[in-house]
């Protein structure tokens, strides 16, 4: 599955313009809204919303290195996250034709007060029905 997802990424970016362009107009607004919906769905364990957001061929890498598909993502999304005061920092959106990357840093606190910092990159692809999440990767950021 990881090999298929990587091949998808390579094909998408090979077919796209060589330079990223800031997403503009309606695409930027739609992608920002989808990013917000994704975060809200995560906090609310809203698997119904995730079913609509994720492409059928979705794949992702969790912060612990596990590669997951859509079915596993939906199982994981049912578990209430141990994340209080979650905040996004530096959300950026870059369009590549019919694909786009949304990136941000995230901070939150666990129930025991432990601070957590991560970064994520989400690959959206334009489909007939609109944008869908094809790939996401989370990376833990160590304390500095």
Secondary structure, 3 states (H helix, E strand, C coil): CHHHHHHHHHHHHHHCCCCCEECCHHHHHHHHHHHHHHHHHHHHCCHHHHHHHEEEEEEEECCCCCEEEHHHHHHHHCCCCCCEEEEEEEEEEEEECCEEEEEEEEEEECCCCCEEEEEEEEEEEEECCEEEEEEEEEEECCCC
